[in-house]
C-alpha cells in the first residue's frame, strides 16, 4: 500500500500513535495534519517563520512539538488548534524535536552545536548537551533506557547517558536555565551544563563525512546511523564499549535518514538519490529498492504500533507499508485454511482447534520473499495452490497430509510455476494466468499444461467461479468466462477488482474494489453498488444472503437491494472469513483467528422487510431492542411508517408518522399531548380526508373553529348540533355566526332578529315581509320610523318559498363516512404499535373512551361564558355531555359495523420508480434526485445543466392530459410502454421517449453533415445524440452492445470535428512557423479519430495534402501509405475515382521516401500508435498515463483530471463510475 500527498518539500514527518493521522512539516514554514486513511487534509498550523524541520507527536497527550529555522521549539495542542507555548534558547536552526516516551521532556538538536532537553510542563530547559563541534542533525531518546543518541556533521555519533537527569528529576530538583547567552559565555563549566546529569557514554567514529541521522533499535543494543558518505552503519554497544558491526553500501547520494523496522529484521534508509532502500539487518544485504524519478527523500518515520512508514520528499509525502498484512486464507465448509509463519494451518470453527498442516517455501538466505497473496483449496484432492508476488508472480502446488499428527509436515518439493494468479477450475485441474502473454494455462495435478486459452480481453487477474467458470478482471470490468467452451457469458463494469467473494450457494457474488462493493448475480447482472470513502478490506456472506464487509475501522453490511449500514466499529483492520449467528470469525494482521461479537438484528430486520417476511419482522420487534433515528428514517423512507411508529417516543415525530400511516388513534393521542392549534389543524385536515367525522368535530372544537363546525354539522345533517351552535353564537355575541346558523337551519325568525339586532333594519324588514311575518315586519318598520307609503319596490311574495339548506345524503350525522370493509394488516393483528410506552388508544380499538373524554373536556365558550346567564342558554356542561353521549353512541355503532379505512395504494409513478433501476424511468416517475444519483454513480455525471431539457421532456412525455369539465382539474394519465403485456403492478413501466432506432437515425444525419463538411452542424448533432443516449433503454444484450458502439462513434466524431474546427481557425491566422506546425499536426491528429471508412479516407487525403504542401515529407509519406492501405487494389478495380486517389497516394509515398524529412518541427510520428487528448488536442502515446471521461471514455492527459469533459460536457474526467446501465 502507498498513499501519496502532494505538498511542498517535506522535511519532517510524525505518526499519531492511535489515530490515523500523520504530521508533515514543510520547507515553506507550514505544518499539515493529514488523515492517511481518508487521504484528506485535517488542519494547518502556521506560526513558524521559515522551514520547519522537526515534528513529533506526544505518545499520550493531545500535543505535538515542532522546531524550525526560526530557532524556536513550539508545543501545540491539536485539539484546540493553537500553539500553547514556545521554548526559546537555541541560537541556530532546530533540526529535530522529540518527546520522551515517559518523562515530560522534549529533546531538540540544533545547528548551534548543542542538544537541549526541556521540561514541557515547567517550560524550562533542564539540560544542554555540548561536545559536538558542528551542526547537530539529529538527537533522539532511547525507547526504554536512559540514553540519547545524536548525529552531527563533525562525522561522529554520540551516545549520552541521562540517568543522572532522571534521578534529579525524580528527586524534584529542576535546574533552571533561563539565559542562553550566559550559557554560551560560561563555556563548559560542569554544574551549569549538567555534566553530572548528562554524560557522553560513547563516541562512535567511522563515517568519513557528516552524519545526518542516528537512531536506536527498539529492543536490541544497536545504533543505526547514516550520512553524507552515502553509507548506513550499524553499531553495537554494551555497558563498556560500542563498536561498528557492518556497513550497508548502495546509495549514491547523501543518506538523510534510516531506521530499524519495528517488527522485522529490516533496515530502511532514504536518500537524495531519490530512493528508499530496504536492507537485511542480519546479513546487511539489499533486499528491495523503491524509486521516485523526480523527488529526493529527506525524512523517514515508522509508525509506533502499525506496519506503516512515512517518507517526505521534494513534492510531498508518501505513506506506505513494507508488505501485505492480509493473511492468505481459504474457507471450506466448517474449516479455515490460512498461512501463518510459513505454515499452512487448519482452523476448525466448531471446536476452535488450530492445527499446523505443512510448511511452505521460505526465503533463501540473503533474499526477500513476499508473503503469500492468496491460496486456493481443492478439497477433493487435498491440494492447495499458494500464490505469491515473488519472481514477478509465482505459485506453489502443495499436497496436504491425509493424516494429522499435530505437527506441521514438510511441504517437500512443491510443484512451482510462474503466473500472477492460480485457481482451481475442477477436481484435477487449475488455471494459471500468464499476464505477460495474456494467456490462461489449464494445468493438471502434475503441473503439466493441458490447454492454453487466449484471453478475450486484457486481463489483470482471475478469480474462481462456479464449476468451470472463472471471472476475468480487467481494468474497468469483470468478465464471466467458461474455460471449457471458451465463451464469454457475461460482463459487468467495475473498478479494478481486488477480491471476489461468492455466496454459499454460488448464486450471488461480491466484487471488492478499493472503495466500492458491487453485488451481482451469477450471470453478472448488477444488483447494487456501495461506495466507501476508505479502503474496503474483506467480505463474507451471511447464510441469509447478506454481505458483511470490513473497512479500515468498521464492519458493515450490504443487502442485495442496495441498503447498507454499520454493524460495529473495530480498532484495527480485520479480514472476515465466516459469520455464524452473532459470531463473526476473522483473521487479524498477525494471522490469528478472532471471534467478534456482532448484533445481526438490524440487517435481518431490513432483509425481512425487503422479502416481506412480516412474521419475522414482528418477532424481531418483540424480542430485540432495535432503536435509533437511522432505523426510523429507514422505515419511513421505505414506506413502513406504521412500523417506524413503534420505535418513536417523541410526540411530534409520532404525530407525523401516525398521520402518514393513517393511524388516527395515535395521531389523536399525540395531538392531545402536544395540544397546539397547528397540530389540531393538521389532524383535522387528515381526519376529514379519511372521513372520521367525530375526529374532525373534535379537532374543530379544540381550535374553536365555529364556522367549520357549523358547516360540518350542516353537511352531515346534524340539525340538533346546529341548534346548539346557534345558541353558542348568541352567547358569543357573534352575529355573523348566528346568521350563518340560521341560514343552515332555515330559521327565518332568528334571521330577522339577527338583522334587526345588528341595525340592518331594511334587511330585517325585507326578510320578515318576504316570509310572511307581517307582525314582525310592522314592528321593524315602526321601530325604524318609516312610513309604509315610503317603502317602494317590494318584491311579490305570492310565489316565494323559504330557502332551505340541501338535505344531507346520509342522515347518520354521528357516524363516520361510509368506508370500504378491509382486513386488518399483519401489524395490527400481531401487536399494537401505539401502546409501547404510551397510554393512548390502540389501533383497531374503539375510540369511544377517547372521544367521550375529549369532547367532555372542551369548553367551546372559553372565558366568554362568564356572562352567559343573560342569554338564557342551558348550562354548557350539559351541552357538552349531550354531545359526548351522541359521539359515544356513534363510535360504538361504527366499531360494531367493523369498517376500517383502506390505506392509500401506490401511485403509478411510485410503481415506475420501484419497478425500474434505470435513470430514464426514474425521470419519467418524477424522481429526479434518484435519477441524478444513478447517473452520478453509473456515468460520473457532475453537471446536469445540459440534461435539464431532456429531463423535462421525458417527464412530460410520460403522461397525457385529459380535460373534462371546465371547472374541474385536468386528469393526468400515465402512459405505459407495456400496457398490453403488463398484467401486474410490478410490471408497469413508463413509455420511452428515446429509442435505439431513433438514435441510429440521428447518427445517419450526423454522417451526412460530416460528408457535406458542415462541421458545426455535425458537431451539434453528435453532441446532442451523445447526451440523448444516456436516456436510451434497450431490451437485449445485443442492443446494449450496439448502444455502446454508438456512444463510441459519437465520441470519436466530436473529438475529430473539434480538431478540424481548430485546424480551420489556425489556418485563418498569420502563417507563422508555430501556426503552420500546429496546422499540420491537427490535420494528422484528425486521422487518428475512429471515423467511418469513407470519412477516414477524407481525413487522410486532407492531412496528406496539408503535410506535403508544408514540406513535411516524412509525415506526408506515412499518411499517404495509410490511405493506400485503405484502398487495396482488388477493391478499387473498376472504380476510377478510387483508383486515382490510390495512385496519387502511392506516388506521394515514392516522392516522400526520397526526401524523408519534415521542414517543420511537428509532434507526430505515423509509426507510433497514439490517441488524441480531447482537451489539448495533443497526442498521448502508447504507454503514457491517461485518464478518461467517466461517461464517453474520451481520453485526456492526467493534468485534466477532475475537470468537466470537453466532449459530452456533463461528466467528470477521471471520476469512478460503474458504467451506464441501459438494460433493465
N, C-alpha and C positions, 0 to 999 in steps of 0.2 A: 504494500500500500504506500502511496506517495500522494501528498496533498500540497500543492504549491500556492503560495500567496505572493502576488506581485506588489512589491513595495519598493522603497528606496533601499540603498545599501544597508543591510542588517549587520550590526556589529556585536549584538548580544542577544541571546535567547534564554528563556526560562519556562519550564512547565509548572503548572499548578499541581500540587501533589494529589488532589482529589477531583477537582473539576476539569472538564475537557478544555482547558484554556492554555494558551501559550502567549508569552510576552515577547515582543520584539523591540529592541532598542535600535534606533535608526541613526544613520550618519547625519541626517538633516535636523536632529535635535528632538524628534518626536518619539514617544513610546506608544506602541499599539498593543491592544489586548484582543486576541482572536480566539474564537471557538473553532478548534480544529475539526470537530465532528461535523458541525454545520457549515464550516467554511465561511463564517461571517465575522465581520469586524464588530466587536462589542464596545470598545471605548478607545479614546485617545487621551494621552497625558502629555502636556506640552508646557513645561516650565523651565527646562534646561536651555541654556544658551550655548549652542554648539552641539557637536556629536555626542551621543550617549553610547558609552562603550560597555558598561557593566549593568546587569539586571539580574534580580533573583527574587523568588517568592519566599515568604516565610513558611516553614513547614506546617504551622498550625494556626497562626493568626491571619487576619484579613489584611495583610501587609505585603508590600514588596519594596525593594530598595533599588536605587539606580545611582550610577556615577557617570560623570561625563567630563568633557573638556573644559567646563566652567569651574573645575576644581571642587565641585560640590558633590556631597553624598546626600541624596534625598530619600526620605522614607514616606511612602504613600499608603493611603487606605483605599483599596479599590472599591469598597462598598460605598463610602462617601464620595469617592471620585476626586480626591484632592490630596495634595502634599501636606502632611501633618507637621513635618519639621525638616530642617536642613542641617546637616553636620558639616562644619567648615573647619579646615585645618590643613588640608593638602595644598601644596604650592604649585602643583602642575596637574596635568591630565590624570583623571582617575580611570584606571584600566578595567578593573574587575571589582565587584562587590558581592559578598555572600553572607547569609545568616548562619549563625551557629545552629546545629541541629537541636541543642538542648538549652544552652545559655542565652541570655538576652544580649547577644553580641553580634556585631557586624564587622567583617574584615574587608579592608579596601587596600588595593595596590595602586601605586601612582608612579608617574614619571618623575616625581620629586625624590626618587630612590628610597622611599620609605613604605612600610606597610603599617597601617593603623588598625587597631581594634577598638571598637566603640561599644559602649553600653547604650542601646537604643531606648531603654527605659529611663535612664537618668540623662540621656542625651549628652554624654561626656565621652571623650577619648580616654581609654583606660590603659593603652599601651601603644608605643611607637617602636616598630621593629626596624632597626637600621643595620647596615652592613653591606648591602648591595651598593655598587658604585656605578650603576647605570639605571635606565628605566626598568622599573619592576612591572612586568607584563601580566602577572597572574599571581594570586595568593588564595589558598583555599584551606578550610578546616578539614581535619580528618573526620570521617563519618562517625567514629566511635571513640578514638583515642585523643589525648590532649596533645595533638600535633598540628602543625601548619606547614604547608609546602608552598614555596614561592619560586617563580621563574623570572629570570632577569636577562637583559641584553648584555650583561657582563659575562655571559656564557656559563653561568652557574645555576644550579638548582639547590635551594637551601631547605632543610627540614628543621623546623623550630619546635622546641618543647615549651608548651604553655601551661604545664601542670601547676607551676607556681602561681600563675594568674588565676587559675581555677580555685586554688586553695585560698588565695587572698580574697577572691570574690565570695567564697563560701563563708569566710570569717567576717564578712560585712565591711571590709575595707575597700573603698573605691578611690584609686588615685585620681586626682583632678588635673587635667591639662587643658587650660583654657587659652593659653597664649602660644600659638605655634611658632611665632617669631622667636620667642625666648628659647623654645626648644632647639631651634637651629643654632642660636648663639652659644648654647651650652655644650654643643658638640656631643661627645659620647660619655657624658657623666652617667654613672651606673644607676643611681637612685632615680634620676628623672626619667631615664629611658627604660626603666623597669628591667634592667638586665637580669636581676634576680628573679623576676617573674617570667620572663620570656628569654630563652637562651637558644643559641644555634646548636642543634644536635648534630647535623651532618651538612657538609658542603659537597655537592655532587658535581664533579668536573668531568667533562668528556665531550661536550658539544664544542665544535670549532667555530661556531658563530652564535649570535644571540639566541636565547631560549625564549620562546613565545608562550609556552604552556607547560604546566605541571599539575598532576592530579594523583590522588591515592587510589589504590584498588579498594573496592568496598569491603572486602573480607580478608584479603591476603596482605602480607607486609611488602607490598610492591608500590613503586612510584613510576609513573609514566611521564615522559617529557618529550617535547618536540620543539624545533626551532628553525632558524633561517639556514641551517646547514642541510636542510631537506631530509633530516633523519628523525625517526621516532625511536627513543631509547627506553629500555625497561631497566629499572633499578630494583634491587632487593636490599632490605635492611633488617637488622636485628637490634638488640639493645645497645650494642657496642659499635657497630660499623654499618656502612652502606656501600654497595658496590654495583657496578654495571653488569647486567645479565646478558643483554644482547641488544642489537640494533636492527630496526626494520628499515630497509632502504627500498626506494621505488619512486617516491615523489621527485619531481624535477623542478620544483619551485619551493618557496618558503612554506613550511608546515605551520599553520596557525593554531590548531588545537587538536587534541587527541584525548581519548577516554577509553576506559575498560567497559566492555559490555556487562551490564549488571547481572545477567543470568547465564551467559555463555562464555566460553573461553575465546573471546574475540577482542580485538582492539580496533577501534575506529579512529581514523585521522582524516582531517580535511586540509586542503592546501590551496595556495594561489595558482596551482597548476590546473584548477577547475575540476578536481576530482575529490571524491571521498573513497578512501581505501579501507578494506577490511582485512585484518591480519589474524593469523592463528597465534594465540597467546603462548602456547607451549612450544610450537615449532617455529614461530616467528616467520611464517611464510605468508605470502599474499594470497588471499582467497578470492577476493572479488573487488571490482573497481566500478564505481558509479561516476559518470562524467556528465558535466554540463558544458556545452560548446562555447558559451559566451561569458559565463559568470565565474568569478573567483570566489572561493569559500573563505569565510572569515571566522566563523564560530561554530561550535558543535555542542549539543546538550542532550543528555539522556533523561528520560522520564524517571522519577524516583521509584515508581512502582510498576509501570507498564512497559511493554516492549516497544517503546516509541522513542524516536530521536528527532531532533530538530537541527537543521543546519542553515545558517544565514549566509547569503551570497550577495553579489553586486546588485541584483534586481529583485531581491525578496527573500523568501523563507520557504523551506521545504520541510514538511513533517513526514517521516517515513518510519517503517519498521523493517527489521532485517529479513524476516522470513515469515511464512504463513504460520498463523497460530490456530487455524481451524484444523482439528484432528480429522484425518480421513476416516470415514465411517460408512457402514452399510447395515441395513436392517433386514432380518429375515425372521418372519413370524414373531416369536417371543424372545429373540436374541439380538444382540448388537455386536457387530464386529468392528473394531476400531484399532488404530495404530497408536501406540504409545511406547516411548523409549525403545525404538527399533524392534518392537514386538507387535504382532497381531494378537489382540486379546479378544476374548469372548465374554460378554456380559449377559447374564440371564435376568430378565426383568422380573420374573416371578419370585425367584429366590435371592436376587441381588448378588449372586456369586459372580466373581470376576476372575477369569482364568486365562493365563497366557497360553497361546496356541503355538506359534512358531516365531523365530527371529527372522528378521528380514535384512536386506543388504544395508550395510553401513558404509560410511565414507572411508576410502583408503587413507593411509597416513599422509598428512600434509595436504589433503584435499577437502573440499566442502561439498557435501551432498545435501541438496534441499530436502525438506521433509516431504513425505508423500502427499500428493494433492487429492487423490481420490482412490477408493477401492471399489471393486465390483465383485459380488459374490455369486458363485454358481453352486446352489445347494445340492443339485443332483450329483455333481462330480466332486464336491467338497474342494473346489478350486477358487482361488482368489486372484484377481488382477489388481496390482498396485501400480498406480500411475504417478509419475514424478516429473518435475520440470528439469531434472538433471540431463545433461548432454543434449540440450535443446528439445527435450521431450522423450521420455522412455517409459517402458512398462516392464513389470516383472510378473511372471505367472508362477504362483505357488500352489502346492497341493497341501491341504490341511490333514493332519493325522486323523485316522479313523477312531483311535482310542486316546482319551485324555488321561494323563497321569499327574496333572497338576504342575508340570514343568514345561517350559517352552521348548518345543522341539526345534532342531536346527532346520532352517529353511532349505539347506542343501544347495544344489546347483539350480537356482531358479532359471526358468526359461525367460530370456530377456530379448527385448526388441525395441526399435525406435518408433516413436509415434506420440503425438501430443495427447491423444485420448484412446482409451481401450475399454470396451464394454461388452458384456455377454449379449448375444443375439439368439442363442439356442443352447441346448443341453451340452453340445460338444463343439461349439464354435463361438468365436468372438470377433468383434470388428475393431479395427485399429485405423485411426485417421492419420494419413500421411499428409500433413498440412502443406509441405513444400510442393509436392506433386499434385495436390488436390485429388487424392485417391483414398478410397476406403478399402482396406485389405481385410478379407474374411479369412480367419485362421482357425485351425483345429487345435486340439489339446496338445499336440506335439509342436505347436508353434510354427506349423508349416502353412504357407499361404495357399488357400484353395480357390480363391476368387478375388479378382480385382475389379472394383467398381469406380468409374469416373464420376465425381460428384456433379450433380446438375447445376449447382451454384457454388460460389466461392464460400467455403465452409471454414468457420473459426474453431468449432468444437462439435462433438457429437454426444448425444445422451441416449440412454436406453428408453425403449418404448414397449408397448405390449407385443408379445410374440416376436415376429421377425421385423417389426417396425422400429425405426430409430428416428430420432429428432436431429436434424442438421441445423445448427445455429450459425447464422450469418451475421454480418454487421448490423443488419436492420430487420431481420425477420427470422422465423423458425419454420423449417420445412419438415413435414411428416413424410418419411421415405421408407419404402418397402425394399429391403435388400434382396429379396428373392425375385420379385418381378421387376425391380429397378424402376419403379414408378413413383412419381410424386403424388401423394394422396391429399395433401392439404398444406396450407401455408398461412401464417399469421404474422402481422407486423409487430415487432418488438425491438426495444433497445438491445444492445449486446447482452445475451443471457449468460449468467454465471452458473446457475444451478437449476435443476429441474426436479420437481417432486410430484410423483403420481399418487393418486388416492389408492386406497387398499384394493378397490375393485377395478382399478385402471380405467375408470370412466371419466375422470377429471384430472387435469394436470395444472400445476402451478409453475409458471416461468418466472424465476427470480432474477431481476436485473439489479443494477447498482442502487437505483432509487425507485423502482416500480415492481409491482407484483401483478402478473397477468394470469387470470384464471381462464382456462379454455376447456372445451370438451375433448373427447377422444379424437374427434376429427379436426381439432384445432380451430373450432369455432369459438370466438372470444365470448366469454360470459361477462367479465368485468375487468377493470384495471384499477389498482390502488396506487397512488403516488405517495411517496415519503420524501421528507426533506433530508433525512440522514440515511446512512447505509443500511441496507437490508442484509442480514447475516445468514438466516436459515429459515426453514419452514417445515411443517409436518401437518398431516391431515388427521382430523378427529374422525372417529368412527361414524359420526352423524353427517359427515360431509362438509365440515367447517375447516378452513385452513387457519392454523396458528403459525405465526411467523415472528421472528425476533429481529429487532433493530439493535443499535448500539446500547440503548437504555430502556427498551420496552419489549414486552411480549404482547402481541396484538392478534386480533382475529379478523378474518375476512370471510363473508358469506358469498356464495357464487352469484347472488343477485347484486352484489356491489357494496353492501353495508360492511362497515369495519369499525373497530373500536379497540381500546386499550384494555388488556386483561390485568397486567400488573407491571410495576417498574422493577428493573434489575440494576444492580450496581455495576456489574461488569458484563460484557457480552457473553452470551452462551449460544450453543448450537443445538437446536431442538432435534430430537431423534424419535420421540414417541410421546403420545398423550393418551392417558387412560383414566377416565373419570376426572377427578381433581388432581391427579398426579401428572406432572409434566417432566418427562425424563430428558436430560440434556447433557451435553459434554461441555466442560469449561475449557479455557485455553491451556490448562495444564494437562488435559487429556483425562480428567477424572469425571466419572458419571455422577451427576447430581439429580436430585428429585425436587422440583419446585412445586409448591402447593398453589393451585390456582382455583378460582371460582368460575366454573363454566356457565353459571346461571344466565348471565346476560346474553351470550351468543346462542344458547339453547332456547331462550325465550324468544329472541328475534327470529331464529330459524323456525320455531313452531308457528310464529305469526306468518312468516313467508309461506310455509306449507299449509297454512290454515288448519293447523292441528290445535284447535281451541281447547280440547280436553287437556292437553299438556300445558297450554297457557294458563288454564285455571289452576292446575296442580302447582305450577311454578309460583304463581301469585300467592297461593295459600301457604306454601311451605318455605318460601325464601323471603329475604329482606331486600328486595330489588327496588332501590330508591335512587333518586338523583335527578337533577334537571336534564341530564342528557337523555335518560330513558323516557322522560316525559315528553321532551321535544321530539324524540324519535317516534313515539306513538302518535303524537299529534300530527307530525309531518306525513306519516304513512297512513293516515286515515283511521286510527283507532283511538279517538278521543274518549270513548267510553271506558277503555282500559286505562288510559292515562289518568282519568278521573280518580281511579282507585289509589293513585300514588300521591295526589296533590293534597297539601294541607292548607295552603294559602287560600283565603276566601275568594280573593279576586280571581286567581287562576282557576279555582274550582267553578266559579260562576261562568267564566268564559268557556271552559271545557263542557260544562253542563249544557249550555246553550248550543254549542257546536254539535254535541251528540244527541240533543233532543231530550235530555233528562231534566224535565221541567221541575220535578220534585226537588232535586238538589239545587237547581237554579233558584227555586223559591226559598229554600233553606238559606243559601248563601246571600241572596238578596236581602233577606231579613237580617242576617248577621252584619252585612255592610251598611244597609239602611241609608242609602244616599239616593237622591232623586234621579241622577243619571242612570244608575243601575236599575231602578224601578222602571224607568222609561224603556230601557233596552229589554228588560224582562217582559214588559207589557207588549212590546212590538213582536217579540218572538212568540209569546203565548197567543197573540192574536193571529199570527201567521199559521200556527198549528191548531187553532180552533179551540183553545182552552178558555172558554168564556169566563168561568169562575176566576181563573188566574188573571185574566185581563181586568176583570172587575176589581180584584184585589189590588193590582198594580195601580190602577187609576185612583182608587181610594187612597193609597199610600201617598201619592203625589198630589192629591186633591185636584185631579183633572175633572172638574164638574161637567164641563161641556162634553168631554169624551164619554163620561159615564152616562150622561143623558142620551147621547147618540147610540151608545151600546145598548141601553135599555130599549130604545126605540126600535132598532133593527132586530132585536131578539124578541120583540113583542111583550116586554115585561112592563105592562102599564102600571102595575102596583108600585114598582120601584120608581117609575117616572113620577107618580104622585108624590112619593117621598122626596124625590129630587126637587119637585116644585116647592114643597114645604121648606127644604133646606135653602133654596134660593130666596124665599121670603125671609128666613131667619138671617141670611147673609146680606139682606138688602141689596140684592143684585138683580135689577130689573131686566137686564139683558138675558140672564139665565132663566129668570121667571117667565119672560115672554117666549123663550125657546121651548121651555117645558110645556107651556100652554098650547103652543103650536103642535108639538108632538102628540099632546093628549086630545087635541080638538076642543079645548075648554074655552069657549067664547067669552063666558062671563069673566073668567080670570084674565083673559087677554085684554078685555075692555078695562078692567080695574088697573092692570099694569100701565096701560097707556094713559089713563086718567091720572094715576098717582105720579106718573113721570112728567106730567104737564103737557102731554100731547093730546090736548082736548079735541082738536079736529079729527085726529085719527081715532080717538076713543069714540067720538060721536058717530063717525062713519062706520066703525066696526059694529057698534050697537044697532044703528039704524039698518045696516045691511042684513044683520042676522035676526031682525025682528024683535030686538029688545027695546020696545018702544018706551017703556017707563025709564029705563036706564038712559036712553038717548035724550029724553026730555030733561032728565036731571042734569046731564052733562051740558046740554045747551044752556039751561038756566044758570048753571054754575059758571059758564063761560061768559054770560051776559050778552048773548047774541039772539036777535030776533029770528024767528023761523022764516020770515019773509026775506031775510038777507042771505039765507042759505040757498044756493043755486047749484045746479049741475049734479044733483044726487043721482046715482045710477038706479035703474029699475031693479026691484028685488023680487019680482014675481017668479023669475026662473032661477034665482040664485040658490046654490046649495052650499052646505058647510064643507069647507076644505078640511079633509081628514088625512093623517099620515098613512102611507102604504102599510097594509097589514103584513106582518112577518110571515115568511114562508113556513117556518116551523114555530109553533107557539109554545114549545117546551123551553121557555125562556131560561130556565136554570140549568139546562143540560149543555154539555159541550157540543160543538157542531158534529154532525154525523161523520164518522171516520171508518176506514176500512178495518175489518177484523183481521189482525195479523198475529202470527205465532210469536211467542217470546223468543228473544235471542238467547244464545247459549250463556252469555254473561249475565243476563237477567235471571236465568233459571239456576245457575250454579252458585252465584253469590251476589250479595248486594254490594255494588261498587261505591255506594254512598255512605255506608254505615261504619267505615273504618275510621275510628276516632271522631265520629260525629253522632249527634243525637237526632238528626233530622229524619225526614221520611226516606223510605227505601223505594227503589224503582219497582214498579208493579204493584205497590201497596196503595190502598185508597188514600186520598188526600183529605179525607173528611176532617180529621182532627186538626190538621194544619190550617185548613181554610177556615174552619169554625173559630179557632183561636185567633187567626189573623184578622178576620172580619170583626170579631168581638173587641179587638184591641184598637180599632180605628175610630178616631173622633173626627168625623168629616167637618164639623164646625170649628174645631180648634178653639182658640182663645175667644172667638167671636160669640160663642154660645153663652156667655155670661148674662146677656140681656134678652135671652130668647123668650122669657116668660111673657113679655108684652105681645108676642106674636101668636100666642095660643097654640104652640106646637107641642106634640107629645114629647115625653122625655126621650132624649137622644139615645140613652141606653136601651130603652125598649125597642126603638127603631133598629138599632144595631143587632139586638138579639133576634129580632124578626128576620133581618137579612141573613144572619148566621144560620138560623134554623132552615131557611129556604136553601141556602148553599149546601147545608149538610144533607138535606133530602136529595138535592140534585146530584151531589157527589156519590151518594150511596146508589142511586139509580144507575149512574154511569159505570160504577165499579161492577154492579151486578150484570150490566149489559156486556161486559168483557171487551170493550173496544180499546184498542191500543193504536197510537199514531204510527203509520209506516215511516221508516227512515227514508230520507231523500236518497234516491239512487244516483248512480254516476252519470254525468252528462256525456254526450258523445265526444266532446273534446277531451274529457278525462280518460275515456276509453282509448282514444287515439294515443294519448300520451303514455298510457300503460302498455299498450299492445306493441309499440314500436320502439326500437332503440336507435332509430335514425334521426339525425338532426332535422331533416326536412319535415318529417312527420311531427316533431315537437313544435316546429314553427307553425304548421297548419293548426295544431291544437292550441296555439296561443302561448305556449310555454317557451317564451323567448330566452329566458335565463338558462334553462336546461339545455336548450339548443346551442347557445353560445358556449356553455361549459363543454358540451360534447365536441364542438368544433375546436375549442382550445386544446382539449386533450388529444383529439384524433389528428388534427392537422396543424396544431400550433398557431392558430389564427389569433392575432392580438389586436387587430384593427377591424372593426365591423362597419365603419362608415360606408365603404363601398358596397356592403351587402345589405344595407338598410332597405333600399328599394325592393330587392328580391324578397326580403323577409315580409314586407307589407304586401307584396303581390301574391306570395304563396298563401299568406293568411287570408287575404280577401278572396282568392280564387277557390278556397276550400269550402265555401258556403254560398248559397244563393239566398236572395231576399224576396220574400213573398209579402206583398201588400194586400191587406184585407179591407177593412173599413177605414174611412179617412181618419176617424178619431182613435183608431187602435194602433198599437205599436206594430211595426212590421215584423214578421216572423223570419228568423234566420234558420235556414235548413242546411245542416251539414251535408256535404257531398262525399260519398264513399267511392273509392276506386273499385271496390269488390262488392258492390251492392247485391249482385246476383248470386255470388258464391258464399258470402259470409252469412252463416246461419246462427252463430253465437256471438255474444258481445265481445269475446276475446279475439275475434277475427276482424272487427271493424277497423278500417284504416282510411285515412283521408285520400282524396283524389290528388294526383300528382300533376304539377304544372310543368315540370321539366322532365323530358324523357331522353333516352339514349338516341332514339331515331331523330328527334328534332335537333339534338346536338350534332349528329353527323351531317344533317342538312346545313347547319351553321358552319361546320368545318369546311364543307364544299364552297360556301360563299367566301370564306377566308382564302381558300386556294385560288379561286377565280380572281379575287382582288390582288393577290400576290402575283399571279401570272400577268395581270394587266399593269403591274408596277404601281398600283395605288396603295403605297405602303402605309400612309396614315390611316386609310380606311381599313386595311388589313390588320394593322396593329390593334385598332379599336375592336374589330370583330374577334380576333383571337383572345384578346384580354377579357372581353365580355363573355366569351364562351368559357374561358378558364374559370371565371367566377361562377357561372351557372352550373358547371359540372359538379360543384360542391353539393348541389341540391338534386342531383340525378340519383335515383334509386333503381336498382335492377333486380331481376329475379333469379338469374343463373350465374354460375361462376364464370362461364364464357363471356357473358355480358360485363361482368366485373373486370375481367382482364381487358376487354375492349375499352372500357371506360378509362382504365389506367393508361392505355395506349393513347387515347385522345388527349388526356392531360399532358402526357409527354410531348405529343405533337404540338400542342398549344404553347408549351414552354419553349420548345426549340424555335418555333416561329416568332414568338415575342422577342426572344434574345436576338435572333438573326435580323429581324426587321429593325430592332433598336440599333444594332450595329450599322446597318445600311443607312438609317436616318442620320446617325452621327457622321458616317463617311460622306454623305451628301452635304452636311453642314460644313465639314472640314474642307471639302472641295471648293466651297464658295469663299473661303478665307484666303489670305495672302499666301502665295506659293513659296513659303519658307521651307528650308530643309526639314525642320521639325514637322510642319504640316504635311509635306509630301511623304515623309516617313510614316506618319500616322495614317495617311490616306491608303498607302499600300498595305499596311498592317491590318487595318479594318477590313479591306477587301478580302485579304487572305483569311482572316478570322471568320468572316461570313460563311466561308466554305465548310467550316467545321461544325456548323449547326446541323442538326439532324432533320433536314428538309426532305420533301418528296423528291424522287429521282429527277423529274423534269426541272424542278426549281434548283436542285443541287447543280445541274448542268449549267443553268443560267448564272449561278454564283461563281462557278469555276471559270466560265468564259469572261465574266466581269473582272474577277481577280487576276486571271491570266493576262488580259489586255492591260489592266492597270499596272501590274508589276513590270511587264515588258516595256510599256510606254515610259516608265520612270527608270529604266535600265537596271532593274533588279532581276537579272537574268537567272540566277540560281533559283529564286522563288518562283519566277515565271515558268521555268522548266519543270519544277515539281508539280505546279498546279496544272500545267498542260498534260503531264503524264497521267495525273489523276483523271482529267477529263477524257483522255483517250481510253483509259481503262473502263470508264463508264459506257463507252461506245465501242464494244468489241466488233470486229469486222463482220462476223456472221450475223449480227443483229442489225447492222446499218445497210446491208446489201439491199439494193432496190429503193433506199430512201436517200434521195440526192442531197437534201439539206443536211441530214445527219452525217452523210459521207463527207461533205465539205467541211463540217465542223471537226470531224475526226482528222481529216488530212491537215487542216490548219494547226490542230493541236500537235500532231506528230512533227510537222515542220518546225514549230516553235520549240519542241523538245530538242531537235537536232541543232537548231541555231543556238539555243541557250547552253547546250552541252559544250559548245566550242568556247563560249565566253565565260560561263560558270563563275560569275561574281555578281555582287549586288553593289550598286553605286550608293545606296542609302543604308544607314545602319538599322535595318528593320529587325524587330524582335520576332522572328518567325523562322521555323525550320520544318519543312514539309515532312521530313522523315521522323520527327519526334511527335508522338501522339499527345494531344492536348485537348482541354476543354476551355471554354472562354468564360471568364468571370462575368457574371451578369451585371455587376455594378461598375467595374472599372473598364470592362471590355479589353482586358489583357489576358494573356494565356496562363493557364495553370497546367504545368507539365505533369506527366505521369510520375507519381511518387511524391509530389509536393502536397503539403497539407491543404485540405479543402473543407469547407462547411457548406451545407445545403439548406435550402428553404424547406421548412417542415411540411409544406403542402405540395408545391410543384416540383421540389427537388432541384431547383435551379442552383448551379454551383457558384460558390463565392470564395474569395480569399479569406483567410482567418480574421483579418482586421475588420471585416464587415459583420462579424458575429454579433447577434443581439439587435441588429437594425432590421427595418422593415424590408421585405423582399421587393426588389425593383420590378419583378416580372408579374407576380399576382397581386402585389400591393396590399396584401392583407395578412400574410403570415410572417412570423419572426424567423430570421436566419439563424440556424443552429439550434432551434428550440427542440426539446424532446417531445416526440409525438408518437402515437401508436399506429397511425395510418388511418386515412379517411375510410369510414365504413359506408359502403353503398349497397350491401346485400344484407337484408334483414333475415 
